[in-house]
Structure formats: structure tokens, C-alpha cells
Amino acid sequence: MTLRNGRRRTAIPGLAGFSFALTLAFLLGLLFSRAAHTQTSSLQAQADAANLLILEVQIDQSIISDAMNAYQFDRNIFLPIGELSSLLTIALRAQPAKGRVSGFVLTEDHSFDLDVPHGTVTIGTTTNKFDPTLIRVMPDDIYVATQLLQSWLPLRLNTDLSRLRLVVQATEPLPLRLQRQRLATSLGSAKPDGQGLGFPKMALPYALISMPFINQTVSSKVDRVAGKTTTSVSSTTYMTADVAGMEAAVYYTAGANTGTPADFRMTLGRNDPDAGMLGPLNARSYSFGSTSTLGVSNIARSNATGNGLTFSNMPLTRATSFDTQIFQGPLPPGWDVELYFNDALVGYQQSRADGKYVFADQQLIFGNNQFRLVFHGPQGQVRVEK
């Protein structure tokens, strides 16, 4: 018995030893629990590796990937929805850390949102539940059973395990670049017939200032040679908007450790089909900054672009030369463009280092000459200029 601060305290024999033993048991239990969890995670990783498949992906008799990861659990084949969407140019983005897949399918009004933690998928305005055993969230992607993918996306998926091949059939047209490249190989086989339709003029007044359209691309690259690591980063910005009652376009590209110098181009200009600009000059178009020079038959050829000022009172629909026409403009990274003449495909180009496209010396015919530029973006975007 002890006396402290005027009070008596009785020591219970063995209490200190019991507390120490309890603490030791708790620490040992925690240690064994962590070890068991680590062993379980290791066993799970080994089980996943045992079910791993490396598939070749084929669509329309063309191979779009020779090595895509997939998994087989029981009788179900699980495919990475993020990687498959990227291969098929479907604008879906997978976030495995959040268990989410979001974006749109073919058109922006056909939205898609997959929420794995809550077990729901929203397509357009309809929300449904799904069997959680048909989805596996992996560190690299979210893997979905083929029967679910076929019910969500306009696809038919056939897996040939004997050949380790995934054959994809689209039930709706997909904006695949390989299809446009295939059409480009047959250029010249179709002859334009010179027939076309006339369209009424639509008034599109220039604004003092408008919300800009911005296309931003950032890429990075890491190389390791002879034990030395080098990192390069490049960025490309293309922006258009109405400024001070004119159409403005800005193109800027720069990179760190890429060896490519920065490039900056800006153009301000305006078009008026009624020839009501620049007073007595009756100009129909003018631009300054980075502009192109029109060619003169037997004197000078059309050039690409350069800094300067141009204006013209030539009708906007008239050819730049008597029997030829040139089309050129900005083409951001990842985009490609098709040129149609009276509904016949006559040209195809992909984005290049200088961010431009040029279709020079396009032959004209007597009668109607209708050209159409169709731009395709990396996520299925489509833009048409006539």
C-alpha cells in the first residue's frame, strides 16, 4: 500500500504484467494482420497474372493493336475499356483510381458515365445497375466483361482464344483513321461529275469579342541512353476567336529539350462577300500577320505562309487561279483532314510538325466546283468546311 498526495493507493499484483502482455499481443496481431494482407495481395497479383491474356485487336480486316492486355476469369473475357476506346476512337476516359469511366459515344449528346463504386452506368439520360462481378478494376485500366461492353457500346466482340485475337465489329460507323487512310489509297479512281447544289448565304456577323476555341496539346518523352536520362516536353496551342470585329487565329508551339525552335503565328482578318470593306477599294477580304500569297499563272506560285498584309476584291467563291485552287490552314496535332471535290475524295493529310495542311494546285472543271474539307480529331471530333 502506498500513500500519494494524501490518498491511499493499493497496487494490484500482476496488473502491470497483464497490461504489458495485452499490448504485446495487440502489436503481434497487427504485425501478423499486415503480413497476411501483404501475402493476400501477392497471391491476388499472382492469380491475376495467371489469367492475363495478350490479344491482337482486329477490325475490318485491319490490325489496330498487336498487344492489348485482357483477362479471363471463369468463362468471361475482361477487356480494358479505356484502351479499347482509344483504339476505336471512342471518347471515353478511364480513371482506375476513382473507379470511373466518363465521356461520350460517337456524339456529345450520347454521354457515358460508369461509376464502379456505386455499381451504376449512365448512358444518355438512362441509369442502370450492373453485375459487379463483371468488372475488375486494375491499376492500369478498368476491365469490363465483353457482354457488358456489347450492351453499352455499338460493338460486337468476338474473342478467338486459339489465336489470341479479338475481332471487333462496329454496329454503327466509327470515326476510325484507318478507314480514311484506306479511302485515301484509292484517290484518283473516282471522277467528279461536276454536279452540285447551290446553298443560300447565311449572315454570320463578326463580334467585338467572342469566346475562343482552344485546342491544347501537351506531350512528354523520356529517353535513357547509356545510363543517362533525358526528358523532353512539347506543347502546341491553337486558338481562334473574334477580336475587334475580325477573325483571329493564333498558333504557338514550343518544347523543352526537343531541339525544335518555338514557332508563333497570328493572323487577323475579315471577309465580306458584298465587297463593302476598305472604302473605295471594295475589298472582299483582308488579313495581316501570318498570311498566304496567292499565285499568278506563269508568274508566281502560291506560297505557304509568311508575315505580311493581303487584301483582295476577288469574289470569295472564285478560284485563286484560272484552273487550280489551293487550300491551306492550321491542323493541330492528332487531327487529319480529307478534301472532297464534288463529293469525290481527292486528298488526305495528317497533322505534321508545322501544324498546317496544304492541298495545292487542285484542278478545276467547267461548271460547279464544290470543295469540302472534313477534319477529324483524336477523340472522334468532326468539323466540316465547305
C-alpha positions as CSV (number, residue, x, y, z in Angstrom):
1,M,0.0,0.0,0.0
2,T,1.3,3.4,-0.9
3,L,0.3,7.0,0.2
4,R,0.4,9.7,-2.5
5,N,-1.0,13.2,-2.2
6,G,-2.7,12.3,1.0
7,R,-4.6,9.4,-0.6
8,R,-4.1,5.7,-0.3
9,R,-3.5,3.6,-3.5
10,T,-3.5,-0.2,-3.4
11,A,-1.3,-1.9,-6.0
12,I,-3.0,-4.9,-7.6
13,P,-0.5,-7.8,-8.1
14,G,0.1,-8.8,-11.7
15,L,-1.7,-5.8,-13.3
16,A,1.4,-4.3,-14.8
17,G,2.4,-7.7,-16.3
18,F,-1.1,-8.2,-17.7
19,S,-1.1,-4.8,-19.4
20,F,2.3,-5.5,-21.0
21,A,1.1,-8.9,-22.3
22,L,-2.0,-7.3,-23.7
23,T,0.0,-4.6,-25.5
24,L,2.4,-7.2,-26.9
25,A,-0.5,-9.4,-28.1
26,F,-2.0,-6.4,-29.9
27,L,1.2,-5.5,-31.6
28,L,1.8,-9.1,-32.7
29,G,-1.7,-9.3,-34.0
30,L,-1.3,-6.1,-36.0
31,L,2.0,-7.4,-37.4
32,F,0.5,-10.7,-38.5
33,S,-2.5,-8.9,-40.0
34,R,-0.3,-6.8,-42.2
35,A,1.8,-9.8,-43.2
36,A,-1.4,-11.7,-44.1
37,H,-2.7,-8.7,-46.1
38,T,0.6,-8.5,-48.0
39,Q,0.5,-12.2,-48.6
40,T,-3.1,-12.0,-49.8
41,S,-2.2,-9.1,-52.2
42,S,0.7,-11.0,-53.5
43,L,-1.5,-14.1,-54.1
44,Q,-4.1,-11.9,-55.8
45,A,-1.5,-10.4,-58.1
46,Q,-0.2,-13.9,-59.0
47,A,-3.8,-15.1,-59.7
48,D,-4.4,-12.0,-62.0
49,A,-1.1,-12.7,-63.8
50,A,-2.1,-16.3,-64.4
51,N,-5.3,-15.1,-66.0
52,L,-3.6,-12.5,-68.2
53,L,-4.1,-12.6,-72.0
54,I,-2.3,-10.7,-74.7
55,L,-4.7,-10.1,-77.6
56,E,-4.3,-8.9,-81.1
57,V,-7.2,-6.5,-82.0
58,Q,-8.6,-6.6,-85.5
59,I,-11.4,-4.5,-87.1
60,D,-12.4,-4.6,-90.8
61,Q,-9.6,-7.0,-91.7
62,S,-7.0,-4.5,-90.2
63,I,-4.9,-4.9,-87.1
64,I,-5.1,-1.9,-84.9
65,S,-3.1,-3.4,-82.0
66,D,-0.9,-6.4,-81.8
67,A,-0.7,-6.5,-77.9
68,M,-3.7,-5.5,-75.7
69,N,-4.0,-6.8,-72.2
70,A,-7.1,-8.8,-71.3
71,Y,-8.1,-11.2,-68.5
72,Q,-10.1,-14.4,-68.4
73,F,-12.0,-15.3,-65.2
74,D,-14.2,-18.4,-65.4
75,R,-15.8,-18.1,-68.8
76,N,-15.7,-14.3,-69.0
77,I,-13.3,-12.3,-71.0
78,F,-12.5,-8.9,-69.5
79,L,-11.3,-6.1,-71.8
80,P,-9.7,-2.7,-70.8
81,I,-12.5,-0.2,-71.6
82,G,-10.1,2.8,-71.7
83,E,-7.5,1.3,-74.0
84,L,-10.2,-0.2,-76.3
85,S,-12.0,3.1,-76.6
86,S,-8.7,4.8,-77.5
87,L,-8.0,2.2,-80.3
88,L,-11.6,2.7,-81.7
89,T,-11.6,6.5,-81.4
90,I,-14.4,6.5,-78.8
91,A,-14.1,9.4,-76.5
92,L,-14.1,7.5,-73.2
93,R,-11.6,8.1,-70.4
94,A,-10.9,5.5,-67.7
95,Q,-9.8,6.6,-64.2
96,P,-9.0,3.3,-62.3
97,A,-8.0,5.1,-59.1
98,K,-11.6,6.5,-58.9
99,G,-13.3,3.6,-60.5
100,R,-14.9,5.9,-63.1
101,V,-15.2,5.9,-66.9
102,S,-16.7,9.1,-68.5
103,G,-17.0,10.7,-71.9
104,F,-19.4,10.2,-74.8
105,V,-20.0,7.6,-77.5
106,L,-19.8,8.9,-81.1
107,T,-21.8,12.1,-80.4
108,E,-21.5,14.5,-77.5
109,D,-25.3,14.2,-76.7
110,H,-24.7,10.5,-76.1
111,S,-22.9,10.8,-72.8
112,F,-21.5,7.9,-70.9
113,D,-20.6,7.6,-67.2
114,L,-19.6,4.4,-65.4
115,D,-19.4,4.5,-61.6
116,V,-17.9,1.3,-60.3
117,P,-18.1,2.0,-56.5
118,H,-21.8,2.7,-56.8
119,G,-22.5,0.0,-59.4
120,T,-24.2,2.3,-61.9
121,V,-23.8,3.2,-65.5
122,T,-25.5,6.2,-67.1
123,I,-25.8,6.3,-70.9
124,G,-27.5,9.4,-72.1
125,T,-30.3,10.0,-69.6
126,T,-30.8,6.4,-68.6
127,T,-29.1,5.0,-65.4
128,N,-28.9,1.2,-64.8
129,K,-27.3,-1.2,-62.4
130,F,-24.9,-3.9,-63.4
131,D,-23.4,-7.1,-62.0
132,P,-20.3,-6.0,-60.1
133,T,-18.6,-9.4,-60.8
134,L,-18.4,-8.4,-64.5
135,I,-16.0,-5.6,-63.8
136,R,-12.4,-5.7,-62.5
137,V,-10.6,-2.5,-61.5
138,M,-6.8,-2.9,-62.2
139,P,-4.1,-0.3,-61.7
140,D,-3.7,0.3,-65.4
141,D,-7.4,0.3,-66.5
142,I,-10.9,-0.8,-65.8
143,Y,-11.6,-4.2,-67.3
144,V,-15.2,-5.0,-68.3
145,A,-16.7,-8.3,-69.4
146,T,-17.4,-8.4,-73.2
147,Q,-21.1,-9.0,-72.7
148,L,-21.4,-5.7,-70.8
149,L,-19.3,-3.8,-73.3
150,Q,-21.5,-5.1,-76.1
151,S,-24.6,-3.8,-74.3
152,W,-23.1,-0.4,-73.7
153,L,-21.2,0.3,-76.9
154,P,-22.1,-0.1,-80.6
155,L,-19.8,-3.1,-80.9
156,R,-19.8,-6.8,-81.4
157,L,-16.8,-8.5,-79.8
158,N,-15.6,-12.0,-80.7
159,T,-12.6,-13.4,-78.9
160,D,-10.6,-16.2,-80.6
161,L,-8.6,-17.7,-77.8
162,S,-6.9,-20.2,-80.0
163,R,-5.3,-17.3,-82.0
164,L,-5.3,-14.8,-79.1
165,R,-7.3,-12.4,-81.3
166,L,-10.1,-10.0,-80.6
167,V,-12.3,-9.3,-83.7
168,V,-14.3,-6.1,-83.4
169,Q,-17.4,-5.4,-85.5
170,A,-19.0,-1.9,-85.2
171,T,-22.8,-1.8,-85.4
172,E,-22.5,2.0,-86.1
173,P,-19.9,3.8,-88.2
174,L,-16.8,4.6,-86.1
175,P,-14.6,7.6,-86.9
176,L,-11.5,5.4,-87.5
177,R,-8.5,6.9,-89.1
178,L,-7.6,3.7,-90.8
179,Q,-10.8,3.8,-92.8
180,R,-9.9,7.3,-94.1
181,Q,-6.4,6.2,-94.9
182,R,-7.8,3.3,-96.8
183,L,-10.0,5.6,-98.8
184,A,-7.0,7.9,-99.5
185,T,-5.2,5.0,-101.2
186,S,-7.9,4.9,-103.8
187,L,-7.6,8.6,-104.7
188,G,-8.0,9.2,-108.4
189,S,-10.2,6.2,-109.1
190,A,-13.4,8.3,-108.6
191,K,-14.1,11.0,-111.2
192,P,-16.1,14.1,-110.1
193,D,-19.2,14.7,-112.3
194,G,-19.3,18.4,-111.8
195,Q,-22.8,18.3,-110.4
196,G,-23.6,20.1,-107.1
197,L,-26.2,22.0,-105.2
198,G,-26.4,25.8,-104.5
199,F,-26.8,27.0,-101.0
200,P,-28.2,30.3,-99.7
201,K,-25.9,32.7,-98.0
202,M,-26.1,32.9,-94.2
203,A,-25.3,36.1,-92.3
204,L,-22.5,35.5,-89.7
205,P,-21.6,38.9,-88.2
206,Y,-18.3,39.3,-86.6
207,A,-18.3,40.0,-82.8
208,L,-16.3,42.6,-80.9
209,I,-15.0,39.8,-78.7
210,S,-16.1,36.1,-78.6
211,M,-15.3,33.1,-76.5
212,P,-12.2,31.5,-78.0
213,F,-11.9,27.9,-79.3
214,I,-8.7,26.4,-77.9
215,N,-7.0,23.2,-78.9
216,Q,-4.2,22.4,-76.5
217,T,-1.8,19.5,-76.9
218,V,1.0,18.6,-74.4
219,S,3.3,15.7,-74.8
220,S,6.4,14.4,-72.9
221,K,9.1,11.9,-73.7
222,V,11.7,10.2,-71.6
223,D,14.8,8.6,-73.1
224,R,17.5,6.6,-71.4
225,V,20.7,6.1,-73.4
226,A,24.0,4.8,-71.9
227,G,22.7,5.3,-68.3
228,K,21.7,8.9,-69.0
229,T,18.1,10.0,-68.8
230,T,16.8,12.9,-70.9
231,T,13.3,14.4,-70.7
232,S,11.7,16.5,-73.4
233,V,8.3,18.3,-73.2
234,S,6.5,19.9,-76.1
235,S,3.3,22.0,-76.2
236,T,1.1,23.1,-79.0
237,T,-1.7,25.7,-78.8
238,Y,-4.2,26.6,-81.5
239,M,-6.8,29.3,-80.7
240,T,-9.4,31.1,-82.7
241,A,-11.9,33.8,-81.8
242,D,-13.5,37.1,-82.9
243,V,-11.4,40.1,-81.8
244,A,-12.3,43.8,-82.6
245,G,-14.7,42.7,-85.3
246,M,-12.2,40.4,-87.0
247,E,-11.4,36.8,-87.1
248,A,-8.2,36.0,-85.1
249,A,-6.2,32.8,-85.2
250,V,-3.1,32.1,-83.0
251,Y,-0.8,29.1,-83.3
252,Y,2.1,28.5,-80.9
253,T,4.3,25.6,-80.3
254,A,7.3,25.2,-78.0
255,G,9.3,22.5,-76.4
256,A,12.0,21.9,-73.7
257,N,14.9,19.8,-74.7
258,T,13.3,18.8,-78.0
259,G,15.8,20.6,-80.3
260,T,12.9,22.3,-82.2
261,P,12.7,26.1,-82.0
262,A,9.5,27.7,-80.9
263,D,7.0,28.8,-83.6
264,F,4.4,31.5,-83.2
265,R,1.9,32.6,-85.9
266,M,-1.0,35.0,-85.6
267,T,-3.5,36.2,-88.2
268,L,-6.2,38.8,-88.0
269,G,-8.6,39.2,-90.9
270,R,-12.1,39.6,-92.2
271,N,-14.2,38.5,-95.2
272,D,-17.2,40.3,-96.8
273,P,-18.9,38.7,-99.8
274,D,-20.6,42.0,-100.6
275,A,-17.3,43.9,-101.1
276,G,-18.0,46.6,-98.5
277,M,-14.6,46.9,-96.9
278,L,-11.7,49.4,-97.2
279,G,-13.7,52.1,-98.7
280,P,-13.2,52.7,-102.4
281,L,-11.1,49.5,-102.7
282,N,-14.3,47.5,-102.3
283,A,-12.4,44.7,-100.7
284,R,-14.0,41.4,-100.0
285,S,-11.2,40.1,-97.8
286,Y,-8.1,41.3,-96.0
287,S,-5.7,39.8,-93.4
288,F,-2.5,40.6,-91.8
289,G,0.0,38.7,-89.7
290,S,0.8,35.2,-90.9
291,T,-0.8,35.2,-94.4
292,S,-0.5,33.2,-97.6
293,T,0.3,34.7,-101.0
294,L,-1.9,33.8,-104.0
295,G,-0.2,32.6,-107.1
296,V,-0.3,34.2,-110.5
297,S,-0.3,31.9,-113.5
298,N,3.0,31.8,-115.3
299,I,4.5,34.4,-112.9
300,A,4.5,33.1,-109.4
301,R,3.3,30.1,-107.4
302,S,1.2,30.2,-104.3
303,N,3.4,30.1,-101.2
304,A,2.7,28.6,-97.8
305,T,2.6,31.3,-95.2
306,G,4.6,34.4,-94.2
307,N,4.3,37.6,-92.3
308,G,2.6,40.4,-94.2
309,L,-0.6,42.1,-95.3
310,T,-3.0,40.9,-98.1
311,F,-6.3,42.2,-99.3
312,S,-8.5,41.3,-102.3
313,N,-11.7,42.3,-104.0
314,M,-12.0,38.9,-105.8
315,P,-15.2,37.1,-105.1
316,L,-14.8,34.6,-102.3
317,T,-16.1,31.7,-104.3
318,R,-13.8,32.3,-107.3
319,A,-10.7,30.2,-107.7
320,T,-7.3,31.6,-106.8
321,S,-6.1,30.7,-110.3
322,F,-7.9,30.1,-113.5
323,D,-7.9,26.3,-113.4
324,T,-6.5,25.4,-110.0
325,Q,-7.3,26.1,-106.3
326,I,-5.2,25.9,-103.1
327,F,-6.5,25.0,-99.7
328,Q,-4.4,25.5,-96.6
329,G,-4.8,26.2,-92.9
330,P,-3.9,25.1,-89.4
331,L,-4.1,21.4,-88.4
332,P,-3.5,20.6,-84.7
333,P,-1.6,17.5,-83.6
334,G,-3.6,14.3,-83.7
335,W,-6.0,15.6,-86.4
336,D,-6.3,14.7,-90.0
337,V,-8.3,16.2,-92.9
338,E,-10.0,14.9,-96.0
339,L,-10.6,17.0,-99.2
340,Y,-13.7,16.2,-101.2
341,F,-14.3,17.7,-104.7
342,N,-18.0,17.4,-105.8
343,D,-18.4,14.6,-103.3
344,A,-15.3,12.7,-104.5
345,L,-12.4,12.2,-102.2
346,V,-9.3,13.8,-103.8
347,G,-6.9,14.5,-100.8
348,Y,-6.0,13.3,-97.4
349,Q,-3.4,14.6,-94.9
350,Q,-2.4,14.0,-91.3
351,S,-1.1,16.6,-88.9
352,R,2.6,17.5,-89.3
353,A,5.3,19.2,-87.4
354,D,4.4,22.8,-88.5
355,G,0.7,22.4,-87.6
356,K,-0.5,23.0,-91.2
357,Y,-2.3,21.3,-94.0
358,V,-1.8,22.3,-97.7
359,F,-3.7,21.0,-100.7
360,A,-2.0,22.8,-103.6
361,D,-3.0,23.0,-107.3
362,Q,-6.4,21.3,-107.1
363,Q,-7.7,21.1,-110.7
364,L,-11.0,22.8,-111.5
365,I,-13.5,21.8,-114.1
366,F,-16.0,23.8,-116.2
367,G,-19.3,24.2,-114.2
368,N,-19.8,23.8,-110.5
369,N,-16.7,23.2,-108.3
370,Q,-17.7,22.3,-104.8
371,F,-15.0,21.5,-102.2
372,R,-15.5,20.2,-98.7
373,L,-12.8,19.9,-96.0
374,V,-13.7,17.3,-93.3
375,F,-11.5,17.5,-90.2
376,H,-11.3,14.5,-87.8
377,G,-10.0,14.9,-84.2
378,P,-8.2,12.3,-82.0
379,Q,-11.4,11.7,-79.9
380,G,-13.8,11.4,-82.8
381,Q,-14.5,15.1,-83.3
382,V,-15.7,16.1,-86.8
383,R,-15.6,19.5,-88.3
384,V,-16.7,20.4,-91.9
385,E,-15.8,23.4,-94.0
386,K,-17.4,23.9,-97.4
